[in-house]
């Protein structure tokens, strides 16, 4: 058996080290200062002082492994900066720094220099692994800033009041088989009386600021403020889209807000996910060339999919059932971000193909908001083909849209109308299987 070391406060580790099991008060943590070192915690628990400092620090090193370690009450439990071939596995990190009380709405745009506390913090790390760690019960579980080709797999980041997992300026990573349930907070504020916001930008998975080409699959992200929160337009009006991400076989259900939110970004794919029992299944405002395919979208209070000012999107093979509305697609009379996104001044070139819309108030609602000024922004060139739109109050409602087609759909059993056109122009409705003519 290799020698087991009793760690000392502020200890520098320069060779493979196995700790002696026990509980150690180390407010200045441990520091790994040589490449190729393995630190085996062997179940030892490192305790910090008042959620300050770092439990284990690794700065500008490669080939470092940290495993089987327990850490609590630091600002960041395991902190790695500018590393390569880092491996953090089988660790338990908890009770790191957390904002006091629910009176702060989280700032998803804080960069790495102002990062919130959390269990595992990576900054500028490449070709590395975060595997099978327990990072529950704190504000944030796993934080990646400026990281590439990191595999985050098999971790449990549940019951955090902020983010289960965060990707910020991080691309080409894989996030799979993680659990980040119940990452939520309730923000309490006064505005003409006492009010609450359930969520306050907490989420199971947050993807921000030019985080692209990530693979997100087989994760449970349930009952968070959002399941997934992806944002590509900085509050200072800087375009930082998160493009070309793949979301497959994830569950973002039971959020008080949105299962999958992805805004101001392009070419993201959502396939075979579950987005049930939220306010919205998908909120994809100002997104384009997005594919939403074969997802379960059931029981959402307001809508299954909502896309404001979107274009060249495809919604295909999904099951919409018992949502307030199935798909809501619209153009605002005065788009809020027209100055920065002139290509999104209207909503257009969106296809709904081979979906099931069943038992909604409105199966598909496409509309252009009224404007006191003309010409107003319009929805145009929408295609509905091969859908089963059955047993809704209204099957399809198209208001003030133009140059669109509803063709080859099954539209039956809708109570008020199968297809209802209001102020629409050049909308072709033909070749549908309908129980009541339009």
C-alpha positions as a Markdown table, in Angstrom:
| # | Residue | x | y | z |
|---|---|---|---|---|
| 1 | Unk | 0.0 | 0.0 | 0.0 |
| 2 | Unk | 1.3 | 3.4 | -0.9 |
| 3 | Unk | 2.0 | 6.0 | 1.8 |
| 4 | Unk | -1.0 | 8.0 | 2.9 |
| 5 | Unk | -0.4 | 11.6 | 3.6 |
| 6 | Unk | -2.0 | 13.9 | 6.2 |
| 7 | Unk | -2.5 | 17.1 | 4.4 |
| 8 | Unk | -1.4 | 20.4 | 5.8 |
| 9 | Unk | -3.0 | 23.8 | 5.2 |
| 10 | Unk | -1.7 | 25.5 | 2.0 |
| 11 | Unk | 0.3 | 22.4 | 1.1 |
| 12 | Unk | 2.0 | 22.2 | -2.3 |
| 13 | Unk | 1.7 | 18.9 | -4.0 |
| 14 | Unk | 4.4 | 18.0 | -6.5 |
| 15 | Unk | 4.1 | 14.2 | -6.8 |
| 16 | Unk | 1.4 | 11.5 | -6.8 |
| 17 | Unk | -0.3 | 11.7 | -3.4 |
| 18 | Unk | -2.9 | 9.7 | -1.6 |
| 19 | Unk | -4.5 | 11.3 | 1.5 |
| 20 | Unk | -5.2 | 9.6 | 4.7 |
| 21 | Unk | -8.9 | 9.4 | 5.3 |
| 22 | Unk | -10.1 | 12.0 | 7.8 |
| 23 | Unk | -11.6 | 15.5 | 8.1 |
| 24 | Unk | -9.1 | 18.4 | 7.7 |
| 25 | Unk | -9.6 | 22.1 | 8.2 |
| 26 | Unk | -7.6 | 23.7 | 5.5 |
| 27 | Unk | -8.7 | 27.3 | 4.8 |
| 28 | Unk | -5.9 | 27.8 | 2.4 |
| 29 | Unk | -6.5 | 24.5 | 0.6 |
| 30 | Unk | -4.1 | 22.4 | -1.4 |
| 31 | Unk | -2.0 | 23.5 | -4.5 |
| 32 | Unk | -0.9 | 21.1 | -7.3 |
| 33 | Unk | 2.1 | 22.7 | -8.9 |
| 34 | Unk | 3.6 | 20.0 | -11.2 |
| 35 | Unk | 2.4 | 18.3 | -14.4 |
| 36 | Unk | 1.3 | 14.7 | -14.4 |
| 37 | Unk | 0.3 | 14.5 | -10.7 |
| 38 | Unk | -2.5 | 12.4 | -9.3 |
| 39 | Unk | -4.2 | 13.5 | -6.1 |
| 40 | Unk | -6.2 | 10.6 | -4.6 |
| 41 | Unk | -8.4 | 12.0 | -1.8 |
| 42 | Unk | -9.1 | 8.5 | -0.6 |
| 43 | Unk | -12.4 | 9.8 | 0.9 |
| 44 | Unk | -10.7 | 12.6 | 2.9 |
| 45 | Unk | -12.8 | 15.7 | 3.6 |
| 46 | Unk | -11.2 | 19.2 | 3.2 |
| 47 | Unk | -13.1 | 22.0 | 4.9 |
| 48 | Unk | -12.7 | 25.7 | 4.2 |
| 49 | Unk | -13.4 | 28.8 | 6.2 |
| 50 | Unk | -16.6 | 30.7 | 5.4 |
| 51 | Unk | -16.8 | 29.8 | 1.7 |
| 52 | Unk | -13.7 | 31.7 | 0.8 |
| 53 | Unk | -10.7 | 30.6 | -1.3 |
| 54 | Unk | -10.2 | 27.4 | -3.1 |
| 55 | Unk | -10.1 | 23.8 | -1.9 |
| 56 | Unk | -7.7 | 22.5 | -4.5 |
| 57 | Unk | -5.9 | 24.8 | -7.0 |
| 58 | Unk | -4.3 | 23.8 | -10.3 |
| 59 | Unk | -2.8 | 26.6 | -12.3 |
| 60 | Unk | -1.2 | 26.2 | -15.8 |
| 61 | Unk | -0.6 | 22.4 | -15.4 |
| 62 | Unk | -1.3 | 19.4 | -17.6 |
| 63 | Unk | -2.0 | 15.7 | -16.9 |
| 64 | Unk | -3.3 | 16.3 | -13.4 |
| 65 | Unk | -5.9 | 13.9 | -11.9 |
| 66 | Unk | -8.0 | 14.6 | -8.8 |
| 67 | Unk | -10.2 | 11.8 | -7.6 |
| 68 | Unk | -12.1 | 10.5 | -4.6 |
| 69 | Unk | -11.9 | 13.7 | -2.7 |
| 70 | Unk | -14.5 | 15.5 | -0.6 |
| 71 | Unk | -14.4 | 19.3 | -0.4 |
| 72 | Unk | -16.8 | 21.9 | 1.2 |
| 73 | Unk | -17.1 | 25.5 | 2.3 |
| 74 | Unk | -14.8 | 27.2 | -0.1 |
| 75 | Unk | -15.6 | 29.8 | -2.8 |
| 76 | Unk | -14.6 | 27.2 | -5.5 |
| 77 | Unk | -14.1 | 23.7 | -4.4 |
| 78 | Unk | -11.8 | 22.5 | -7.2 |
| 79 | Unk | -10.3 | 25.3 | -9.3 |
| 80 | Unk | -8.3 | 24.7 | -12.5 |
| 81 | Unk | -6.9 | 27.5 | -14.7 |
| 82 | Unk | -5.3 | 27.2 | -18.1 |
| 83 | Unk | -4.9 | 23.4 | -18.0 |
| 84 | Unk | -4.8 | 20.5 | -20.4 |
| 85 | Unk | -5.5 | 16.8 | -19.9 |
| 86 | Unk | -7.1 | 17.4 | -16.5 |
| 87 | Unk | -9.3 | 14.7 | -14.9 |
| 88 | Unk | -11.6 | 15.4 | -12.0 |
| 89 | Unk | -13.6 | 12.3 | -11.1 |
| 90 | Unk | -15.5 | 10.7 | -8.2 |
| 91 | Unk | -15.3 | 13.8 | -6.0 |
| 92 | Unk | -17.9 | 15.3 | -3.8 |
| 93 | Unk | -17.9 | 19.1 | -3.6 |
| 94 | Unk | -20.6 | 21.0 | -1.8 |
| 95 | Unk | -21.6 | 24.0 | 0.3 |
| 96 | Unk | -19.4 | 26.4 | -1.8 |
| 97 | Unk | -20.1 | 30.1 | -1.8 |
| 98 | Unk | -23.8 | 31.0 | -2.4 |
| 99 | Unk | -25.6 | 34.3 | -2.6 |
| 100 | Unk | -27.4 | 34.9 | 0.7 |
| 101 | Unk | -31.2 | 34.6 | 0.3 |
| 102 | Unk | -33.3 | 34.7 | -2.8 |
| 103 | Unk | -33.2 | 38.5 | -3.3 |
| 104 | Unk | -30.7 | 38.5 | -6.2 |
| 105 | Unk | -31.8 | 37.7 | -9.8 |
| 106 | Unk | -28.8 | 35.9 | -11.2 |
| 107 | Unk | -26.6 | 37.5 | -13.8 |
| 108 | Unk | -25.9 | 35.0 | -16.5 |
| 109 | Unk | -23.5 | 37.4 | -18.2 |
| 110 | Unk | -20.9 | 37.5 | -15.4 |
| 111 | Unk | -17.6 | 36.5 | -17.0 |
| 112 | Unk | -14.9 | 34.3 | -15.4 |
| 113 | Unk | -13.3 | 37.3 | -13.5 |
| 114 | Unk | -16.6 | 37.7 | -11.6 |
| 115 | Unk | -17.7 | 34.1 | -11.5 |
| 116 | Unk | -20.1 | 33.0 | -8.9 |
| 117 | Unk | -19.0 | 30.3 | -6.4 |
| 118 | Unk | -19.3 | 26.7 | -7.3 |
| 119 | Unk | -18.2 | 23.1 | -6.9 |
| 120 | Unk | -15.8 | 22.7 | -9.9 |
| 121 | Unk | -14.4 | 25.7 | -11.8 |
| 122 | Unk | -12.5 | 25.3 | -15.1 |
| 123 | Unk | -11.1 | 28.3 | -16.9 |
| 124 | Unk | -9.2 | 28.0 | -20.2 |
| 125 | Unk | -9.1 | 24.2 | -19.9 |
| 126 | Unk | -8.8 | 21.9 | -22.9 |
| 127 | Unk | -8.9 | 18.1 | -23.6 |
| 128 | Unk | -10.1 | 17.2 | -20.1 |
| 129 | Unk | -12.7 | 15.3 | -18.1 |
| 130 | Unk | -15.2 | 16.0 | -15.3 |
| 131 | Unk | -16.7 | 12.6 | -14.5 |
| 132 | Unk | -19.0 | 11.1 | -11.9 |
| 133 | Unk | -18.8 | 13.9 | -9.4 |
| 134 | Unk | -21.4 | 14.9 | -6.8 |
| 135 | Unk | -21.8 | 18.7 | -6.9 |
| 136 | Unk | -25.2 | 19.1 | -5.3 |
| 137 | Unk | -26.6 | 21.5 | -2.7 |
| 138 | Unk | -24.8 | 24.8 | -3.4 |
| 139 | Unk | -25.3 | 27.7 | -5.9 |
| 140 | Unk | -23.5 | 26.2 | -8.8 |
| 141 | Unk | -22.2 | 22.8 | -9.6 |
| 142 | Unk | -19.8 | 22.8 | -12.6 |
| 143 | Unk | -18.6 | 26.1 | -14.3 |
| 144 | Unk | -16.7 | 26.0 | -17.6 |
| 145 | Unk | -15.3 | 29.3 | -18.9 |
| 146 | Unk | -13.4 | 29.4 | -22.2 |
| 147 | Unk | -13.0 | 25.6 | -22.2 |
| 148 | Unk | -12.8 | 23.3 | -25.3 |
| 149 | Unk | -13.1 | 19.6 | -25.7 |
| 150 | Unk | -14.0 | 18.9 | -22.1 |
| 151 | Unk | -16.2 | 15.9 | -21.4 |
| 152 | Unk | -18.7 | 16.5 | -18.6 |
| 153 | Unk | -20.4 | 13.1 | -17.9 |
| 154 | Unk | -22.1 | 11.2 | -15.2 |
| 155 | Unk | -22.2 | 14.1 | -12.6 |
| 156 | Unk | -25.0 | 14.9 | -10.3 |
| 157 | Unk | -25.5 | 18.7 | -10.1 |
| 158 | Unk | -29.0 | 18.7 | -8.6 |
| 159 | Unk | -30.6 | 20.9 | -5.9 |
| 160 | Unk | -28.4 | 24.0 | -6.7 |
| 161 | Unk | -29.9 | 27.5 | -6.4 |
| 162 | Unk | -28.1 | 28.7 | -9.6 |
| 163 | Unk | -26.7 | 26.6 | -12.4 |
| 164 | Unk | -26.2 | 22.9 | -12.4 |
| 165 | Unk | -23.7 | 23.2 | -15.3 |
| 166 | Unk | -22.5 | 26.3 | -17.0 |
| 167 | Unk | -20.8 | 26.7 | -20.4 |
| 168 | Unk | -19.5 | 30.2 | -21.0 |
| 169 | Unk | -17.3 | 31.0 | -24.1 |
| 170 | Unk | -16.9 | 27.2 | -24.3 |
| 171 | Unk | -17.1 | 25.1 | -27.5 |
| 172 | Unk | -16.7 | 21.6 | -28.7 |
| 173 | Unk | -17.5 | 20.1 | -25.4 |
| 174 | Unk | -19.6 | 17.0 | -24.6 |
| 175 | Unk | -22.2 | 17.1 | -21.7 |
| 176 | Unk | -23.9 | 13.8 | -21.3 |
| 177 | Unk | -25.6 | 11.5 | -18.8 |
| 178 | Unk | -25.6 | 14.2 | -16.1 |
| 179 | Unk | -28.4 | 14.9 | -13.6 |
| 180 | Unk | -29.1 | 18.6 | -12.8 |
| 181 | Unk | -32.7 | 18.5 | -11.4 |
| 182 | Unk | -34.3 | 21.2 | -9.2 |
| 183 | Unk | -31.8 | 24.0 | -10.0 |
| 184 | Unk | -34.1 | 26.8 | -9.2 |
| 185 | Unk | -34.6 | 29.9 | -7.0 |
| 186 | Unk | -37.4 | 32.1 | -6.0 |
| 187 | Unk | -36.7 | 35.8 | -6.4 |
| 188 | Unk | -38.7 | 38.0 | -4.1 |
| 189 | Unk | -39.2 | 41.7 | -5.0 |
| 190 | Unk | -41.5 | 44.7 | -4.4 |
| 191 | Unk | -43.2 | 46.3 | -7.3 |
| 192 | Unk | -46.6 | 47.7 | -6.5 |
| 193 | Unk | -46.9 | 45.0 | -3.9 |
| 194 | Unk | -45.1 | 41.8 | -3.0 |
| 195 | Unk | -44.1 | 39.6 | -6.0 |
| 196 | Unk | -42.1 | 36.6 | -6.7 |
| 197 | Unk | -40.2 | 35.2 | -9.8 |
| 198 | Unk | -39.9 | 31.5 | -9.7 |
| 199 | Unk | -36.6 | 30.7 | -11.5 |
| 200 | Unk | -34.6 | 34.0 | -11.6 |
| 201 | Unk | -32.3 | 32.7 | -14.4 |
| 202 | Unk | -31.4 | 29.6 | -12.6 |
| 203 | Unk | -31.2 | 26.5 | -14.8 |
| 204 | Unk | -30.0 | 22.9 | -15.0 |
| 205 | Unk | -27.8 | 23.8 | -17.9 |
| 206 | Unk | -26.7 | 27.4 | -18.9 |
| 207 | Unk | -25.0 | 28.0 | -22.3 |
| 208 | Unk | -23.8 | 31.6 | -22.9 |
| 209 | Unk | -21.6 | 33.9 | -25.0 |
| 210 | Unk | -20.3 | 32.1 | -28.1 |
| 211 | Unk | -20.5 | 28.6 | -26.8 |
| 212 | Unk | -20.9 | 26.5 | -30.0 |
| 213 | Unk | -20.7 | 23.0 | -31.4 |
| 214 | Unk | -21.3 | 21.4 | -28.0 |
| 215 | Unk | -23.0 | 18.0 | -27.8 |
| 216 | Unk | -25.6 | 17.8 | -25.1 |
| 217 | Unk | -27.3 | 14.4 | -24.7 |
| 218 | Unk | -29.0 | 12.1 | -22.2 |
| 219 | Unk | -29.1 | 14.6 | -19.4 |
| 220 | Unk | -31.9 | 15.0 | -16.8 |
| 221 | Unk | -32.5 | 18.8 | -16.4 |
| 222 | Unk | -35.9 | 18.7 | -14.7 |
| 223 | Unk | -37.7 | 21.2 | -12.5 |
| 224 | Unk | -35.1 | 24.0 | -12.9 |
| 225 | Unk | -35.8 | 27.7 | -13.4 |
| 226 | Unk | -35.2 | 26.6 | -17.0 |
| 227 | Unk | -34.1 | 23.1 | -18.1 |
| 228 | Unk | -31.7 | 24.7 | -20.6 |
| 229 | Unk | -31.0 | 28.4 | -20.9 |
| 230 | Unk | -29.0 | 29.3 | -24.0 |
| 231 | Unk | -28.4 | 33.0 | -24.9 |
| 232 | Unk | -26.6 | 34.6 | -27.7 |
| 233 | Unk | -27.1 | 38.4 | -27.4 |
| 234 | Unk | -25.2 | 40.2 | -24.7 |
| 235 | Unk | -27.0 | 42.8 | -22.5 |
| 236 | Unk | -24.6 | 45.4 | -24.0 |
| 237 | Unk | -26.0 | 44.7 | -27.4 |
| 238 | Unk | -23.1 | 42.5 | -28.5 |
| 239 | Unk | -23.8 | 39.5 | -30.7 |
| 240 | Unk | -22.3 | 36.4 | -29.1 |
| 241 | Unk | -24.4 | 33.6 | -30.7 |
| 242 | Unk | -24.3 | 30.0 | -29.4 |
| 243 | Unk | -24.5 | 28.1 | -32.7 |
| 244 | Unk | -24.4 | 24.5 | -34.0 |
| 245 | Unk | -25.1 | 22.8 | -30.7 |
| 246 | Unk | -26.8 | 19.4 | -30.6 |
| 247 | Unk | -29.4 | 18.5 | -27.9 |
| 248 | Unk | -30.5 | 14.9 | -28.0 |
| 249 | Unk | -32.4 | 12.7 | -25.5 |
| 250 | Unk | -32.5 | 15.3 | -22.7 |
| 251 | Unk | -35.4 | 15.9 | -20.3 |
| 252 | Unk | -36.0 | 19.5 | -19.4 |
| 253 | Unk | -39.6 | 19.0 | -18.0 |
| 254 | Unk | -41.4 | 20.5 | -15.1 |
| 255 | Unk | -39.8 | 23.9 | -15.2 |
| 256 | Unk | -41.9 | 26.8 | -14.0 |
| 257 | Unk | -40.7 | 28.6 | -17.1 |
| 258 | Unk | -39.1 | 26.9 | -20.1 |
| 259 | Unk | -37.7 | 23.4 | -20.8 |
| 260 | Unk | -35.4 | 24.6 | -23.6 |
| 261 | Unk | -34.7 | 28.3 | -24.2 |
| 262 | Unk | -32.4 | 29.1 | -27.1 |
| 263 | Unk | -32.3 | 32.7 | -28.4 |
| 264 | Unk | -30.4 | 34.8 | -30.9 |
| 265 | Unk | -28.5 | 31.8 | -32.2 |
| 266 | Unk | -28.4 | 29.6 | -35.3 |
| 267 | Unk | -28.3 | 26.0 | -36.5 |
| 268 | Unk | -29.0 | 24.4 | -33.1 |
| 269 | Unk | -30.6 | 21.0 | -33.2 |
| 270 | Unk | -33.1 | 19.7 | -30.7 |
| 271 | Unk | -33.9 | 16.0 | -31.3 |
| 272 | Unk | -35.7 | 13.4 | -29.2 |
| 273 | Unk | -35.9 | 15.5 | -26.0 |
| 274 | Unk | -38.7 | 15.7 | -23.5 |
| 275 | Unk | -40.2 | 19.2 | -22.9 |
| 276 | Unk | -43.3 | 18.6 | -20.8 |
| 277 | Unk | -45.3 | 20.4 | -18.1 |
| 278 | Unk | -43.6 | 23.9 | -18.2 |
| 279 | Unk | -44.9 | 27.3 | -19.2 |
| 280 | Unk | -43.2 | 26.8 | -22.6 |
| 281 | Unk | -41.6 | 23.6 | -24.0 |
| 282 | Unk | -39.3 | 25.6 | -26.3 |
| 283 | Unk | -38.7 | 29.3 | -26.5 |
| 284 | Unk | -36.6 | 30.1 | -29.6 |
| 285 | Unk | -36.9 | 33.8 | -30.1 |
| 286 | Unk | -34.7 | 35.4 | -32.8 |
| 287 | Unk | -33.3 | 32.0 | -33.7 |
| 288 | Unk | -32.8 | 30.7 | -37.2 |
| 289 | Unk | -32.0 | 27.5 | -39.1 |
| 290 | Unk | -33.0 | 25.6 | -36.0 |
| 291 | Unk | -34.3 | 22.0 | -36.2 |
| 292 | Unk | -36.8 | 20.9 | -33.6 |
| 293 | Unk | -37.4 | 17.2 | -34.3 |
| 294 | Unk | -39.1 | 14.2 | -32.7 |
| 295 | Unk | -39.5 | 15.8 | -29.3 |
| 296 | Unk | -42.2 | 15.1 | -26.7 |
| 297 | Unk | -44.0 | 18.5 | -26.0 |
| 298 | Unk | -46.9 | 17.9 | -23.7 |
| 299 | Unk | -48.8 | 19.7 | -21.0 |
| 300 | Unk | -47.2 | 23.1 | -21.3 |
| 301 | Unk | -49.3 | 25.9 | -19.9 |
| 302 | Unk | -48.8 | 28.6 | -22.5 |
| 303 | Unk | -47.2 | 26.9 | -25.6 |
| 304 | Unk | -45.3 | 23.9 | -26.8 |
| 305 | Unk | -43.0 | 26.0 | -29.0 |
| 306 | Unk | -42.8 | 29.8 | -29.2 |
| 307 | Unk | -40.7 | 31.6 | -31.8 |
| 308 | Unk | -40.8 | 35.3 | -32.1 |
| 309 | Unk | -38.9 | 36.9 | -35.1 |
| 310 | Unk | -37.5 | 33.5 | -36.3 |
| 311 | Unk | -36.7 | 32.4 | -39.8 |
| 312 | Unk | -35.6 | 29.3 | -41.7 |
| 313 | Unk | -36.6 | 27.0 | -38.8 |
| 314 | Unk | -37.9 | 23.5 | -39.2 |
| 315 | Unk | -40.3 | 21.8 | -36.7 |
| 316 | Unk | -40.7 | 18.2 | -37.6 |
| 317 | Unk | -42.0 | 14.9 | -36.2 |
| 318 | Unk | -42.9 | 16.3 | -32.8 |
| 319 | Unk | -45.8 | 15.3 | -30.6 |
| 320 | Unk | -47.7 | 18.3 | -29.2 |
| 321 | Unk | -50.4 | 17.4 | -26.8 |
| 322 | Unk | -52.5 | 19.3 | -24.2 |
| 323 | Unk | -50.5 | 22.5 | -24.4 |
| 324 | Unk | -52.1 | 25.9 | -24.2 |
| 325 | Unk | -51.1 | 26.3 | -27.8 |
| 326 | Unk | -49.0 | 23.8 | -29.8 |
| 327 | Unk | -46.8 | 26.1 | -31.8 |
| 328 | Unk | -46.9 | 29.9 | -31.6 |
| 329 | Unk | -45.0 | 31.7 | -34.4 |
| 330 | Unk | -45.2 | 35.4 | -34.7 |
| 331 | Unk | -43.8 | 38.8 | -35.8 |
| 332 | Unk | -44.0 | 41.7 | -33.4 |
| 333 | Unk | -45.3 | 44.9 | -34.8 |
| 334 | Unk | -42.2 | 46.7 | -33.7 |
| 335 | Unk | -39.4 | 44.2 | -33.2 |
| 336 | Unk | -37.4 | 44.9 | -30.0 |
| 337 | Unk | -34.0 | 44.1 | -31.5 |
| 338 | Unk | -34.5 | 45.2 | -35.1 |
| 339 | Unk | -31.5 | 47.5 | -35.0 |
| 340 | Unk | -29.2 | 44.7 | -34.3 |
| 341 | Unk | -31.0 | 41.9 | -36.1 |
| 342 | Unk | -32.4 | 43.4 | -39.3 |
| 343 | Unk | -32.7 | 39.8 | -40.7 |
| 344 | Unk | -35.2 | 39.1 | -38.0 |
| 345 | Unk | -37.4 | 42.1 | -38.7 |
| 346 | Unk | -40.1 | 39.6 | -39.8 |
| 347 | Unk | -40.9 | 36.0 | -39.2 |
| 348 | Unk | -40.5 | 33.8 | -42.3 |
| 349 | Unk | -39.5 | 30.6 | -44.0 |
| 350 | Unk | -40.5 | 28.2 | -41.3 |
| 351 | Unk | -41.8 | 24.7 | -42.0 |
| 352 | Unk | -44.0 | 22.5 | -39.7 |
| 353 | Unk | -43.8 | 19.0 | -41.1 |
| 354 | Unk | -45.2 | 15.6 | -39.9 |
| 355 | Unk | -46.1 | 16.8 | -36.4 |
| 356 | Unk | -49.0 | 15.7 | -34.2 |
| 357 | Unk | -51.0 | 18.5 | -32.7 |
| 358 | Unk | -53.6 | 17.1 | -30.3 |
| 359 | Unk | -56.0 | 18.7 | -27.8 |
| 360 | Unk | -54.6 | 22.2 | -27.6 |
| 361 | Unk | -56.6 | 25.4 | -27.4 |
| 362 | Unk | -54.9 | 26.2 | -30.7 |
| 363 | Unk | -52.8 | 23.7 | -32.6 |
| 364 | Unk | -50.8 | 26.1 | -34.7 |
| 365 | Unk | -51.0 | 29.9 | -34.3 |
| 366 | Unk | -49.2 | 32.1 | -36.8 |
| 367 | Unk | -49.7 | 35.8 | -36.5 |
| 368 | Unk | -48.4 | 39.3 | -37.1 |
| 369 | Unk | -49.1 | 41.8 | -34.4 |
| 370 | Unk | -51.1 | 44.8 | -35.3 |
| 371 | Unk | -49.3 | 48.1 | -35.7 |
| 372 | Unk | -50.4 | 51.8 | -35.8 |
| 373 | Unk | -47.7 | 52.2 | -38.4 |
| 374 | Unk | -47.5 | 50.7 | -41.8 |
| 375 | Unk | -45.9 | 48.7 | -43.2 |
| 376 | Unk | -45.9 | 46.4 | -40.1 |
| 377 | Unk | -43.7 | 43.4 | -39.7 |
| 378 | Unk | -45.3 | 40.3 | -41.2 |
| 379 | Unk | -45.2 | 36.5 | -41.0 |
| 380 | Unk | -44.7 | 35.0 | -44.4 |
| 381 | Unk | -43.7 | 31.9 | -46.3 |
| 382 | Unk | -44.8 | 29.4 | -43.6 |
| 383 | Unk | -45.4 | 25.8 | -44.7 |
| 384 | Unk | -47.6 | 23.2 | -42.9 |
| 385 | Unk | -47.4 | 19.8 | -44.5 |
| 386 | Unk | -48.1 | 16.2 | -43.3 |
| 387 | Unk | -49.3 | 17.2 | -39.8 |
| 388 | Unk | -52.1 | 15.6 | -37.9 |
| 389 | Unk | -54.0 | 18.5 | -36.3 |
| 390 | Unk | -56.8 | 16.9 | -34.4 |
| 391 | Unk | -59.2 | 17.5 | -31.4 |
| 392 | Unk | -58.0 | 21.1 | -30.7 |
| 393 | Unk | -60.3 | 24.0 | -30.1 |
| 394 | Unk | -58.9 | 25.6 | -33.3 |
| 395 | Unk | -56.6 | 23.5 | -35.5 |
| 396 | Unk | -54.7 | 26.3 | -37.3 |
| 397 | Unk | -55.2 | 30.0 | -36.8 |
| 398 | Unk | -53.3 | 32.3 | -39.2 |
| 399 | Unk | -53.7 | 36.1 | -38.7 |
| 400 | Unk | -52.3 | 38.8 | -40.9 |
| 401 | Unk | -49.8 | 36.5 | -42.5 |
| 402 | Unk | -49.1 | 36.0 | -46.2 |
| 403 | Unk | -47.7 | 33.7 | -48.9 |
| 404 | Unk | -48.0 | 30.5 | -46.9 |
| 405 | Unk | -49.2 | 26.9 | -47.5 |
| 406 | Unk | -51.2 | 24.4 | -45.5 |
| 407 | Unk | -51.2 | 21.2 | -47.7 |
| 408 | Unk | -51.5 | 17.5 | -47.1 |
| 409 | Unk | -52.4 | 17.7 | -43.4 |
| 410 | Unk | -55.0 | 15.7 | -41.5 |
| 411 | Unk | -57.2 | 18.3 | -39.8 |
| 412 | Unk | -60.1 | 16.7 | -37.9 |
| 413 | Unk | -62.2 | 17.0 | -34.8 |
| 414 | Unk | -61.3 | 20.6 | -34.0 |
| 415 | Unk | -64.2 | 22.2 | -32.2 |
| 416 | Unk | -64.3 | 25.8 | -33.4 |
| 417 | Unk | -62.5 | 25.6 | -36.7 |
| 418 | Unk | -60.0 | 23.4 | -38.6 |
| 419 | Unk | -58.3 | 26.3 | -40.3 |
| 420 | Unk | -59.2 | 29.9 | -39.5 |
| 421 | Unk | -57.8 | 32.7 | -41.6 |
| 422 | Unk | -58.0 | 36.3 | -40.3 |
| 423 | Unk | -56.6 | 39.1 | -42.5 |
| 424 | Unk | -54.4 | 36.6 | -44.2 |
| 425 | Unk | -53.3 | 37.1 | -47.8 |
| 426 | Unk | -52.2 | 34.5 | -50.4 |
| 427 | Unk | -52.5 | 31.6 | -48.0 |
| 428 | Unk | -53.1 | 28.3 | -49.9 |
| 429 | Unk | -55.1 | 25.7 | -48.0 |
| 430 | Unk | -55.6 | 22.6 | -50.2 |
| 431 | Unk | -55.2 | 18.9 | -50.4 |
| 432 | Unk | -55.9 | 18.4 | -46.7 |
| 433 | Unk | -57.9 | 15.7 | -45.2 |
| 434 | Unk | -60.6 | 17.7 | -43.3 |
| 435 | Unk | -63.9 | 16.8 | -41.7 |
| 436 | Unk | -65.2 | 20.4 | -42.2 |
| 437 | Unk | -64.3 | 22.4 | -45.3 |
| 438 | Unk | -62.5 | 25.8 | -44.7 |
